[in-house]
Amino acid sequence: MTNDTLPQLMIGDHVLDKEDDDGATLLVATITPQTAEEYDVGDQTIATYNQSYPADDRVIEVRYPQRTTQNVDRLDDYAFPRSRLELETPLHDRDDEGEEVDS
């Protein structure tokens, strides 16, 4: 994977889409085992939609919560290559020695 130098993401973290000028905060919902070239969206892959990012980036699924969102489980997931996302606020303490998921 090409994202070894990026901070690890965990479910619940708040992230930003580097290409979103509005700066909406996104919520990490799923850390998939798939790379951008493996993750299909319709008849294309995440790598096809994000050609300026490495095709072997891990895919992260996020949700767009609003201040008035009462149940994030009802929100749709959107898939991004890891390097397109910037960690804004971690939910978990990064010094924990507990089980972590690779980003």
Secondary structure by P-SEA (a helix, b strand, c coil): ccccccccccccbbbbccccccbbbbbbcccccccccccccccccccccccccccccbbbbbbbccccccccccbbbbbbccccccccccccccccccccccc
